[in-house]
Amino acid sequence: MSSEAGDRRAALADLPSVDEVLKSPESLDLLANFPRRVVIQSIRNVIDSRRRAILASQVADFSRSNLFKDIAENIDRLLSFSLVSVINATGVVLHTNLGRSPLSEGVLDNVMKVGMGYSNLEYDLETGKRGQRHVHTGRLLRDITGAEDAIIVNNNAAAVLLCLNTLAKDREVIVSRGELVEIGGSFRVPDVMASSNAVLREVGTTNKTHLHDYSNAINEKTALILKVHQSNYKIVGFTSDVGFDELVSLGGKHGIPVMYDLGSGCLLDLTPVGIRSEPSVAEIIKKGIDLVTFSGDKLLGGPQGGVIAGRKRFIEKIRKNPLARAVRVDKLTIAAFEATLMEYMDTEKAVKKIPVLDMLFQSPSEIQSRAGKIAAGLEMQIPKGLIEVLEDSSMAGGGSLPDTKFPTFSVSISPSPMSVNELELSLRKGQPPVIARIKDDALILDARTIRDHEIETVINAVAAALAGQ
Ligand SMILES: *Cc1c(COP(=O)(O)O)cnc(C)c1O
């Protein structure tokens, strides 16, 4: 036997059993402070990891004092939450990976009220009989969008799936080739179409689709004409697509409904804040589109959800589809949705009260002042030369407003001697994590998405990271 194998065998034999560790006085301390199953799990995890380390001939400190340090760290890890709040310093307001739209305190108050007790979720207080969960958001959605009826499902992907399955199962849906899009994270129009058992009938070309492309494709199997918002990309140059008016009149002539997967779904007229490229849902409904689908947590600024708005007779059919039960929303979502929609009843205040709209449409001077505060705070703690406030631009994110650049201000930090990658990592691993961008060897903190109450935390996080703490 080689001496190495002998050492390894000795080290393995030295490993204590879970029971032995559990009976030690140090464990009694742990058991007094933490749940028994967590302590046992951690002891097992640490012993297992030592066994693996020995077998892999890794050199480590296998001492008894270190054993309890490792166990304590492991307990800490087992009892920490996986989903935690982070500070978004990317400037991307609708950041899909960071949970898209933050909710206001007022909205969360309502979630708490409804969630803490019982509610009339499916109970009609007038008649004392069973009610419908859709009524709680239906009225507000009708008022705000002007649609005859509307329901909410789990997300917009589910909304599209449900519409296609209800109206076009085993029949054809006409879509322009320029609109067969993929939206980040696996929503692809042809795939959703296949999952819904509708048959995709592609027309036109990537850059140009004409009205006659649609009309030539109509046959006895046609169930629906679908238009899809291109969301996260833009075809520019030699292009043309067919407008709502023409599609609606074509559909009307043949008795075929027209649906629009709008994606983002803006509930406000954004022209007062300088956006002309994104018509509101109400404007689209007014054009006579039969069904519109959009997300709850993009420009709308609410919880995750998918709205289906349009003609009553279609919505009724959709509601009765067994799939609707599979993609229905829970009471917490409805509570958050209703409270968010309620904010839209005051059109003037909505832009300030809904966090997503507030962050997107705050004035550049407000952002500049926040960036200035962050930079000034940092300059008190770290060498001046490393910090600069830069004029920059941010994107809305979430496939919303792809052709709009929002003027912003960022704090740029060029760390030294620490590398910018080390700084980024350290901030990301901090508590709370601060998520930033790297550009040209500098760390960029975009002040658009840093909230006022987070300024202090960001300053301290950067200072601590730069100090190597
Ligand atoms: C974002 C988007 C979707 C997916 O919406 P989710 O709410 O994320 O499911 C579908 N279609 C379009 C056009 C989109 O922009």
The ligand as a Gaussian input file, in Angstrom:
#p B3LYP/6-31G(d) Opt

LIG

0 1
 C      -43.121000      39.344000     -23.293000
 C      -43.919000      38.814000     -24.390000
 C      -44.569000      37.579000     -24.267000
 C      -44.433000      36.732000     -23.038000
 O      -45.071000      37.345000     -21.960000
 P      -44.890000      36.770000     -20.466000
 O      -45.801000      37.595000     -19.631000
 O      -43.456000      36.929000     -20.126000
 O      -45.293000      35.341000     -20.498000
 C      -45.307000      37.136000     -25.331000
 N      -45.431000      37.862000     -26.453000
 C      -44.818000      39.060000     -26.612000
 C      -44.979000      39.795000     -27.902000
 C      -44.046000      39.570000     -25.587000
 O      -43.425000      40.763000     -25.723000

